[in-house]
Amino acid sequence: MIDTIETLHKEKFEQWLLFGQHVLFTDIRISNSIIPKNIYKYELQEDDCHPFETIIIGKHITVNFEGTILSYQPIPLDKYHYRLIDEVKDIEYLSSKAITLNQYTHKMAKNIFPTKAR
């Protein structure tokens, strides 16, 4: 669990496109209390029968937690605060090197990262 601001800012995150949006991923839970105000936090759930196959994104995942997503933009969810994921269609793993949250927010504020049109 990442539960201090210092640890959060030291963490290196994978870069993904999720639903066409550039996001950060870590397989560690992050405490809600340390998330910066300009960042949206979500959690991923993996499939019971196929570990490491992402099936749901939501505000909070209690069973089969797979990881945490941080996003500069909100990700639309359903009225229950979840959304199904088709890993083949909805996730693109970027080959870019892992980056810190500070690097991500700085670049997103300057609109350096492209997003895919859907």
MDTraj code that builds the backbone (N, CA, C; nanometers):
import mdtraj as md
import numpy as np

residues = "MET ILE ASP THR ILE GLU THR LEU HIS LYS GLU LYS PHE GLU GLN TRP LEU LEU PHE GLY GLN HIS VAL LEU PHE THR ASP ILE ARG ILE SER ASN SER ILE ILE PRO LYS ASN ILE TYR LYS TYR GLU LEU GLN GLU ASP ASP CYS HIS PRO PHE GLU THR ILE ILE ILE GLY LYS HIS ILE THR VAL ASN PHE GLU GLY THR ILE LEU SER TYR GLN PRO ILE PRO LEU ASP LYS TYR HIS TYR ARG LEU ILE ASP GLU VAL LYS ASP ILE GLU TYR LEU SER SER LYS ALA ILE THR LEU ASN GLN TYR THR HIS LYS MET ALA LYS ASN ILE PHE PRO THR LYS ALA ARG".split()
xyz = np.array([
    [0.0851, -0.1184, 0.0000],
    [0.0000, 0.0000, 0.0000],
    [0.0888, 0.1235, 0.0000],
    [0.0601, 0.2129, -0.0931],
    [0.1267, 0.3429, -0.0934],
    [0.0403, 0.4353, -0.0092],
    [0.0949, 0.4799, 0.1025],
    [0.0127, 0.5609, 0.1928],
    [0.0799, 0.6895, 0.2402],
    [0.1903, 0.7264, 0.1751],
    [0.2517, 0.8558, 0.2046],
    [0.2760, 0.9295, 0.0732],
    [0.2720, 1.0598, 0.0786],
    [0.2968, 1.1435, -0.0392],
    [0.4378, 1.1169, -0.0923],
    [0.5330, 1.1007, -0.0017],
    [0.6709, 1.0781, -0.0434],
    [0.6829, 0.9502, -0.1258],
    [0.6194, 0.8435, -0.0798],
    [0.6242, 0.7159, -0.1512],
    [0.5522, 0.7271, -0.2859],
    [0.4403, 0.7968, -0.2871],
    [0.3658, 0.8160, -0.4118],
    [0.4522, 0.8861, -0.5159],
    [0.5233, 0.9891, -0.4752],
    [0.6041, 1.0655, -0.5704],
    [0.7316, 0.9929, -0.6130],
    [0.7735, 0.8915, -0.5389],
    [0.8899, 0.8109, -0.5779],
    [0.8519, 0.6952, -0.6708],
    [0.7266, 0.6533, -0.6660],
    [0.6796, 0.5382, -0.7442],
    [0.6935, 0.5652, -0.8938],
    [0.7364, 0.4626, -0.9673],
    [0.7411, 0.4682, -1.1139],
    [0.6222, 0.3880, -1.1664],
    [0.5461, 0.4477, -1.2562],
    [0.4227, 0.3893, -1.3086],
    [0.4377, 0.3477, -1.4538],
    [0.3705, 0.2378, -1.4896],
    [0.3581, 0.1993, -1.6298],
    [0.2651, 0.2988, -1.6972],
    [0.2866, 0.3188, -1.8269],
    [0.2008, 0.4082, -1.9041],
    [0.1102, 0.3253, -1.9952],
    [-0.0191, 0.3558, -1.9883],
    [-0.1193, 0.2864, -2.0691],
    [-0.2072, 0.3877, -2.1398],
    [-0.2735, 0.3418, -2.2446],
    [-0.3919, 0.4087, -2.2967],
    [-0.5086, 0.3223, -2.2539],
    [-0.6003, 0.3802, -2.1790],
    [-0.7194, 0.3100, -2.1316],
    [-0.8400, 0.3868, -2.1817],
    [-0.9224, 0.3217, -2.2622],
    [-1.0355, 0.3878, -2.3275],
    [-0.9868, 0.5117, -2.4042],
    [-0.8661, 0.5045, -2.4596],
    [-0.8111, 0.6143, -2.5370],
    [-0.7462, 0.7247, -2.4566],
    [-0.7454, 0.7134, -2.3254],
    [-0.6857, 0.8152, -2.2387],
    [-0.5514, 0.7675, -2.1858],
    [-0.4565, 0.8582, -2.1818],
    [-0.3249, 0.8255, -2.1266],
    [-0.3372, 0.8205, -1.9748],
    [-0.3022, 0.7051, -1.9149],
    [-0.3125, 0.6846, -1.7702],
    [-0.1854, 0.6196, -1.7180],
    [-0.1746, 0.6176, -1.5856],
    [-0.0651, 0.5493, -1.5182],
    [-0.1191, 0.4268, -1.4474],
    [-0.0380, 0.3203, -1.4389],
    [-0.0767, 0.1964, -1.3721],
    [0.0317, 0.1533, -1.2745],
    [-0.0122, 0.1040, -1.1588],
    [0.0745, 0.0324, -1.0655],
    [-0.0060, -0.0833, -1.0092],
    [0.0623, -0.1906, -0.9709],
    [-0.0078, -0.3054, -0.9124],
    [-0.0218, -0.2913, -0.7611],
    [0.0026, -0.1729, -0.7110],
    [-0.0057, -0.1450, -0.5667],
    [-0.1289, -0.0601, -0.5379],
    [-0.1943, -0.0882, -0.4248],
    [-0.3039, -0.0008, -0.3799],
    [-0.2455, 0.1331, -0.3359],
    [-0.3238, 0.2385, -0.3562],
    [-0.2836, 0.3728, -0.3144],
    [-0.3945, 0.4292, -0.2260],
    [-0.3562, 0.4829, -0.1132],
    [-0.4522, 0.5436, -0.0212],
    [-0.5193, 0.6642, -0.0868],
    [-0.6511, 0.6733, -0.0719],
    [-0.7262, 0.7871, -0.1265],
    [-0.6796, 0.9199, -0.0680],
    [-0.6335, 0.9171, 0.0552],
    [-0.6009, 1.0418, 0.1260],
    [-0.4787, 1.1141, 0.0703],
    [-0.3991, 1.0492, -0.0139],
    [-0.2783, 1.1140, -0.0656],
    [-0.2876, 1.1475, -0.2140],
    [-0.4014, 1.1220, -0.2765],
    [-0.4172, 1.1498, -0.4192],
    [-0.4298, 1.3012, -0.4398],
    [-0.3465, 1.3591, -0.5254],
    [-0.3573, 1.5033, -0.5525],
    [-0.4951, 1.5396, -0.6079],
    [-0.5376, 1.6615, -0.5842],
    [-0.6711, 1.7066, -0.6244],
    [-0.6948, 1.7020, -0.7752],
    [-0.5908, 1.7156, -0.8552],
    [-0.6081, 1.7166, -1.0007],
    [-0.5942, 1.5785, -1.0653],
    [-0.5903, 1.4737, -0.9829],
    [-0.5731, 1.3368, -1.0330],
    [-0.6928, 1.2510, -0.9915],
    [-0.7356, 1.1643, -1.0833],
    [-0.8453, 1.0706, -1.0573],
    [-0.7855, 0.9327, -1.0341],
    [-0.8360, 0.8641, -0.9311],
    [-0.7853, 0.7312, -0.8954],
    [-0.8942, 0.6262, -0.9164],
    [-0.8546, 0.5147, -0.9768],
    [-0.9441, 0.4015, -0.9997],
    [-0.8685, 0.2739, -0.9653],
    [-0.9439, 0.1667, -0.9470],
    [-0.8819, 0.0370, -0.9218],
    [-0.9310, -0.0631, -1.0254],
    [-0.8454, -0.1614, -1.0544],
    [-0.8772, -0.2638, -1.1529],
    [-0.9026, -0.3974, -1.0848],
    [-0.9913, -0.4741, -1.1452],
    [-1.0218, -0.6093, -1.0971],
    [-0.9836, -0.7077, -1.2065],
    [-0.9197, -0.8180, -1.1639],
    [-0.8855, -0.9224, -1.2593],
    [-0.9894, -1.0339, -1.2528],
    [-0.9950, -1.1133, -1.3572],
    [-1.0896, -1.2240, -1.3703],
    [-1.0549, -1.3364, -1.2724],
    [-1.1576, -1.3982, -1.2131],
    [-1.1396, -1.5125, -1.1224],
    [-1.0670, -1.6280, -1.1900],
    [-1.1089, -1.6588, -1.3119],
    [-1.0573, -1.7768, -1.3814],
    [-0.9299, -1.7509, -1.4609],
    [-0.9029, -1.6244, -1.4904],
    [-0.7859, -1.5891, -1.5717],
    [-0.7093, -1.4766, -1.5019],
    [-0.6259, -1.5127, -1.4053],
    [-0.5489, -1.4100, -1.3347],
    [-0.4732, -1.3197, -1.4327],
    [-0.4644, -1.1958, -1.3990],
    [-0.3971, -1.0918, -1.4777],
    [-0.4750, -1.0519, -1.6020],
    [-0.5982, -1.0990, -1.6167],
    [-0.6849, -1.0504, -1.7239],
    [-0.7777, -0.9462, -1.6626],
    [-0.7605, -0.8233, -1.7023],
    [-0.8376, -0.7120, -1.6477],
    [-0.9802, -0.7175, -1.6993],
    [-1.0783, -0.7066, -1.6067],
    [-1.2183, -0.7130, -1.6508],
    [-1.3029, -0.5937, -1.6063],
    [-1.2632, -0.5253, -1.4987],
    [-1.3451, -0.4153, -1.4459],
    [-1.2555, -0.3042, -1.3934],
    [-1.3008, -0.1806, -1.4135],
    [-1.2414, -0.0643, -1.3478],
    [-1.3498, -0.0051, -1.2581],
    [-1.3103, 0.0420, -1.1419],
    [-1.4078, 0.1002, -1.0499],
    [-1.3413, 0.1927, -0.9503],
    [-1.4248, 0.2576, -0.8724],
    [-1.3740, 0.3472, -0.7685],
    [-1.3027, 0.2696, -0.6584],
    [-1.3518, 0.1500, -0.6267],
    [-1.2882, 0.0680, -0.5236],
    [-1.3151, -0.0791, -0.5530],
    [-1.2101, -0.1574, -0.5587],
    [-1.2200, -0.3012, -0.5855],
    [-1.1768, -0.3750, -0.4593],
    [-1.2623, -0.4651, -0.4113],
    [-1.2288, -0.5397, -0.2898],
    [-1.1833, -0.6822, -0.3200],
    [-1.2343, -0.7424, -0.4266],
    [-1.2023, -0.8807, -0.4613],
    [-1.1228, -0.8821, -0.5917],
    [-1.0180, -0.9641, -0.5963],
    [-0.9346, -0.9790, -0.7154],
    [-0.8736, -0.8456, -0.7610],
    [-0.8252, -0.7690, -0.6647],
    [-0.7580, -0.6422, -0.6951],
    [-0.6382, -0.6687, -0.7856],
    [-0.6301, -0.5934, -0.8942],
    [-0.5175, -0.6087, -0.9871],
    [-0.4228, -0.4898, -0.9829],
    [-0.4762, -0.3712, -0.9602],
    [-0.3891, -0.2555, -0.9586],
    [-0.4663, -0.1257, -0.9516],
    [-0.3901, -0.0164, -0.9554],
    [-0.4452, 0.1180, -0.9445],
    [-0.4136, 0.1955, -1.0718],
    [-0.5122, 0.2699, -1.1171],
    [-0.4980, 0.3596, -1.2315],
    [-0.5051, 0.5030, -1.1800],
    [-0.4141, 0.5866, -1.2260],
    [-0.4198, 0.7296, -1.2003],
    [-0.4378, 0.7988, -1.3347],
    [-0.5290, 0.8956, -1.3384],
    [-0.5615, 0.9626, -1.4634],
    [-0.5738, 1.1125, -1.4428],
    [-0.5303, 1.1870, -1.5421],
    [-0.5413, 1.3326, -1.5401],
    [-0.6836, 1.3747, -1.5731],
    [-0.7576, 1.2863, -1.6414],
    [-0.8956, 1.3129, -1.6796],
    [-0.9856, 1.2057, -1.6180],
    [-1.1111, 1.2407, -1.5877],
    [-1.2012, 1.1384, -1.5339],
    [-1.2320, 1.0314, -1.6385],
    [-1.2541, 0.9098, -1.5912],
    [-1.2946, 0.7986, -1.6768],
    [-1.4421, 0.7729, -1.6479],
    [-1.5275, 0.7813, -1.7498],
    [-1.6702, 0.7596, -1.7274],
    [-1.6985, 0.6179, -1.6758],
    [-1.7769, 0.6108, -1.5682],
    [-1.8179, 0.4835, -1.5090],
    [-1.9700, 0.4774, -1.5093],
    [-2.0263, 0.3600, -1.4768],
    [-2.1716, 0.3481, -1.4700],
    [-2.2238, 0.4055, -1.3378],
    [-2.3534, 0.3983, -1.3184],
    [-2.4133, 0.4588, -1.1977],
    [-2.3683, 0.3904, -1.0687],
    [-2.3102, 0.2711, -1.0790],
    [-2.2593, 0.2000, -0.9615],
    [-2.1088, 0.2220, -0.9421],
    [-2.0503, 0.3076, -1.0258],
    [-1.9083, 0.3456, -1.0197],
    [-1.8138, 0.2350, -1.0672],
    [-1.8599, 0.1580, -1.1676],
    [-1.7781, 0.0534, -1.2289],
    [-1.7920, 0.0619, -1.3800],
    [-1.7035, -0.0074, -1.4500],
    [-1.7125, -0.0174, -1.5957],
    [-1.6387, -0.1433, -1.6388],
    [-1.7013, -0.2194, -1.7272],
    [-1.6374, -0.3388, -1.7816],
    [-1.5245, -0.2988, -1.8754],
    [-1.4235, -0.3831, -1.8802],
    [-1.3091, -0.3612, -1.9675],
    [-1.2921, -0.4819, -2.0578],
    [-1.2780, -0.4561, -2.1863],
    [-1.2355, -0.5578, -2.2817],
    [-1.0874, -0.5298, -2.3030],
    [-1.0032, -0.6124, -2.2435],
    [-0.8598, -0.5849, -2.2422],
    [-0.8025, -0.5683, -2.3825],
    [-0.8534, -0.6430, -2.4782],
    [-0.8020, -0.6353, -2.6148],
    [-0.8369, -0.5009, -2.6790],
    [-0.9585, -0.4523, -2.6573],
    [-1.0044, -0.3286, -2.7213],
    [-0.9738, -0.2030, -2.6398],
    [-0.9779, -0.2137, -2.5087],
    [-0.9773, -0.0940, -2.4239],
    [-0.8426, -0.0555, -2.3645],
    [-0.7450, -0.1473, -2.3667],
    [-0.6149, -0.1185, -2.3063],
    [-0.5052, -0.1312, -2.4118],
    [-0.4205, -0.0300, -2.4160],
    [-0.2991, -0.0373, -2.4976],
    [-0.1821, -0.0105, -2.4039],
    [-0.0948, -0.1086, -2.3929],
    [0.0225, -0.0964, -2.3070],
    [0.1295, -0.0202, -2.3841],
    [0.1653, 0.0965, -2.3365],
    [0.2636, 0.1789, -2.4062],
    [0.4045, 0.1302, -2.3740],
    [0.4889, 0.1308, -2.4738],
    [0.6248, 0.0816, -2.4532],
    [0.7146, 0.1870, -2.3897],
    [0.6594, 0.3046, -2.3644],
    [0.7373, 0.4108, -2.3015],
    [0.7869, 0.3667, -2.1650],
    [0.8965, 0.4273, -2.1225],
    [0.9529, 0.3927, -1.9917],
    [0.8574, 0.4347, -1.8794],
    [0.8738, 0.3716, -1.7655],
    [0.7940, 0.4053, -1.6481],
    [0.8287, 0.5479, -1.6043],
    [0.7261, 0.6197, -1.5560],
    [0.7462, 0.7583, -1.5155],
    [0.6827, 0.7830, -1.3791],
    [0.7201, 0.8940, -1.3184],
    [0.6617, 0.9324, -1.1895],
    [0.5316, 1.0092, -1.2128],
    [0.4552, 1.0231, -1.1081],
    [0.3315, 1.1004, -1.1143],
    [0.3612, 1.2462, -1.1497],
    [0.4669, 1.3017, -1.0941],
    [0.5033, 1.4405, -1.1253],
    [0.5355, 1.4589, -1.2736],
    [0.6079, 1.3641, -1.3316],
    [0.6388, 1.3721, -1.4746],
    [0.5103, 1.3659, -1.5568],
    [0.4226, 1.2770, -1.5189],
    [0.2944, 1.2601, -1.5889],
    [0.2107, 1.3875, -1.5828],
    [0.1917, 1.4431, -1.4639],
    [0.1059, 1.5618, -1.4517],
    [0.1666, 1.6805, -1.5250],
    [0.2972, 1.6930, -1.5206],
    [0.3630, 1.8032, -1.5914],
    [0.3383, 1.7912, -1.7422],
    [0.3566, 1.6719, -1.7971],
    [0.3377, 1.6512, -1.9398],
    [0.1907, 1.6603, -1.9797],
    [0.1015, 1.6097, -1.8967],
    [-0.0413, 1.6163, -1.9284],
    [-0.0897, 1.7607, -1.9275],
    [-0.0389, 1.8402, -1.8363],
    [-0.0772, 1.9810, -1.8297],
    [-0.0356, 2.0549, -1.9568],
    [0.0718, 2.0084, -2.0190],
    [0.1191, 2.0687, -2.1437],
    [0.0624, 1.9979, -2.2665],
    [-0.0223, 1.8968, -2.2446],
    [-0.0828, 1.8191, -2.3541],
    [0.0206, 1.7555, -2.4461],
    [0.1274, 1.7024, -2.3856],
    [0.2320, 1.6376, -2.4646],
    [0.1891, 1.4971, -2.5068],
    [0.1158, 1.4264, -2.4207],
    [0.0760, 1.2891, -2.4518],
    [-0.0456, 1.2895, -2.5427],
    [-0.0409, 1.2190, -2.6522],
    [-0.1600, 1.2102, -2.7379],
    [-0.2626, 1.1139, -2.6778],
    [-0.3874, 1.1346, -2.7127],
    [-0.4924, 1.0388, -2.6780],
    [-0.5543, 0.9913, -2.8077],
    [-0.6072, 0.8715, -2.8040],
    [-0.6701, 0.8145, -2.9223],
    [-0.8135, 0.8636, -2.9313],
    [-0.8568, 0.8947, -3.0510],
    [-0.9973, 0.9282, -3.0715],
    [-1.0777, 0.8004, -3.0747],
    [-1.1903, 0.8017, -3.0059],
    [-1.2748, 0.6817, -3.0029],
    [-1.4040, 0.7096, -3.0709],
])
top = md.Topology()
chain = top.add_chain()
for i, resn in enumerate(residues, 1):
    res = top.add_residue(resn, chain, resSeq=i)
    for name in ("N", "CA", "C"):
        top.add_atom(name, md.element.get_by_symbol(name[0]), res)
traj = md.Trajectory(xyz[None], top)
